[in-house]
Amino acid sequence: MLDSICRAAGMRMGLFTSPHLVSITERIKIDGEQISETNFARFTGQVKTTAEELIKQGRLETLPTFFEQVTAIALLAFGEAKIELAILETGLGGRLDSTTTAGAGIVALTPIAIDHQEYLGNSLAQIAAEKAAIIRPGVTAIVAPQTPEALDVIVRQCESVAVEPRFIGRSLPDTYEKISIGLRGRHQIANAATAIALAEALSEHGFPITREAIIHGVETAEHFGRLEL
């Protein structure tokens, strides 16, 4: 939804998501279009060669993980395309996630639930701690509705890095009450509210995002294969 909003505002966008449905190239999009297989292969070769060289130099102990390599491929693609803004979806968590290398100035936490326990921990508090670690000093942090257990962890993380979080509710802001959400599912209400809060934060940082672009972006957003008729 945020990518759709920014493209509606006329911005040149890079979008990195996971997983993919059919082709791995779906994970990396520039201006709404997935990168070509040729370019993906070219960037993959660069990442592989660089990683192998770093191992020879003793600067890496082992090859990067699959997700780390795809993150690097995405960042290479975005750099070559000279995008204005990159939207990066984290992988498993936040603390050790490869997307943190981009040093995002604005971050968002969607509702946190039990997932990837083998890596993140068996309790909601442990998982929330891993996810909330994307909140670092100086960032703008958008926080979607959370359970009390997760919210307590997020608040403590914000306090530890002196960040004032922006909490959003389970409904759309009053100024967008008549908006029609393009993606299906009741859970998309909170997601839309999160995307709107992110767009407004970007506007505060100087990006040319208008209310009209926000409405158009939310109403026309598509996510192929996810609750799609």
N, C-alpha and C positions, 0 to 999 in steps of 0.2 A: 504493500500500500504506500509506503514512504517513497519507494522508487517511482511508482505511478504518479504521486504528487509532484515530485521533483521534475519528472519529465514533462508533466503538464505545465510546469513553470518555465519550461524551455531550457532546463539545465542539461549538460552532458554528463550522464550518469554511468557509474560502474556498480554492478550488483553481484555479490558473492553469496551463494546459498548452498545448502545441502539438506538431504541427499538429492540425487537426480533420479528420474524415472526411467529414461530410455538411454540417453547419451550423457556422458560425463561433461560434455561441453555446456549442458544446461546450467551448470553451477556458476558459470562466469558469463555475465551479460553486460553489454555496453549499449546504452540507449535502447534497452528493451530487447535486444537481439543477442542470442548466444553466440560466442565466438566460434569461428570456423574450426573444423578438425585440423586443418593445416596449421593454423596459428597455435592451436592447443599443443600440437605435436612439437612445433618449433620452440615454444616456451618450456615444454617438458624437457626437451633436450638441453636447454640452457641450465635449468635447475639441476638436472641429473649430473651434468658435467661439473658444475660448480660444487655440488655436494661431494662428489668423488674427489675433487681437488682439495677440498677442505679436510677430508679424511686423510689424504696423503700428507698434508701439512701438519696434521695432529690437532687441528682446530675443531674438528668434530670427532666424536668417538664412534658414531654409527650414522648410517643414512637417515635422513629425516623420515618421519612417518608419512603415510599416504596423505593424511589431511594437511600436514605441514607442507608437503610438496605442492599440493593443489592450491594452498593459500599463497605460496610464493609465485606460482604460475599466474594466479589471479592478479596479484600486485604488479607483476611484470606487464601483463596485458593492459591494466589500467594506466600504468605509466606511459606505455607506448601510445595509447589512445588519447592521452592528455585530457582525462576526464576532469570535471570540476569537483565532483564529490564521489566518494566510495561508500557504499553501504555493505558492511561485512556482518554476516550472521556467524556467531560463534559456533564452535563444534560442540564438544561435550560440556565444557565449563568455561570459566573465565580466568581463573588464576594462572593456569599453565597453557591456555589456548593460544594457538599460533596467530590468531587474528589480533592479539594484543600488541604484536610487533608494529602495527600500523599507528599506534599511539592516538587512538580516536579521541577527539575533543568532546564529543557528545555520545553518551551510551544510554542504553535502555535495558531494563529487565522486565520481560513479560512474566506472567504468572509462573512461579516455580513449583514443580511437582516432583514426585519420586521418579528418577530415571537414571540410567547408567550407574547403578549402585556399585558395580565392581570397580569403578574408577573414582566416583565422587563421594561415596559413603552411604551408609544404610539409613540415616535419618534425614529428615527434611532440613534440619539445622545444618548438618554437614554439607549437604548438597547446596544449600543456599549460600554457605560460606565460600564454596568454590565459585559459584556463579557471581556472587556479589563482588568478588575480587576485581572485576573489570572497573569498579568504581575506584579511581585513583585521584590523587591530588590534582585539582584544577579542572576536572571534567564537569560537564553539565550532565546530571543523572536523572533520567526519567524512570519512574517506578510504577509499574502497573499494579492492579489489585493483587494482594498476597494473603496467604494464611498468616495468622498471628505469629507462628513459629518462624516462618521465613522472614516476615517483616521485621521481627526483632533483630535478626542477624543483619539484615540490610541496613537498618538504622544504625547499628553499632559500627558497621563498616564505614558508613558515611561520616559518622562522628570521628572515627579514627584518622580520616584523611581530610577533615575539615571541609566536607562537601555538603551543601544544603540540597537534599533531594527534592524533586518535584513529584509529588504523589498524584496519581490520577484515579478517578472513580471507575465504576463498572458501566457507566453510561457515557454518552457523548457529551461534550461541553454544551452548555445552553445555546451558544451561538451557532451550533451545528445540529440542532435538534431535529431538523427536517431532512437531514441528509439520508440518502439511500446507499447502503453499503453493497459494493459489487460482489464481495466474497460471501459465500453461504455459511450459515452456522451462527448460533447465538453467541458463541465465544468470540466471534469477530467484532462484537461491539467493543469489548475491552481492547482488542488489537487495533481497531480503528482509532479509539481514543488515544492509544499509545502513539500511533503514527502521526496523529494530529499534533500531539504535544511535541514530538520530535521535529515536525515541520515548523512549528512556531518557534522552537529553540533555534533552528537553522536560520529562520528569518531574523531573529535577534542578532545572529552572528553575521548578518549582512547578505545572506542569500536571498534572491528575488522571488520569494514564495508568497503569493497572495492568497487571500481567503478563497477566491474563485478557483485557484489551482488546487488547493486542498480539497475542496468539494468535488471537483472533477476527478482528481486522482483517486479518492476513496471510492467514488461511484463507478469508476471504470477499471479498477484493479482486477487483474486476473492471476490465478495460480493454477496452472494446468494440472489436472488429475487429482486435485485436492477438493473433495466435496463438490465436484463439478458435474452438472447435468449434461 
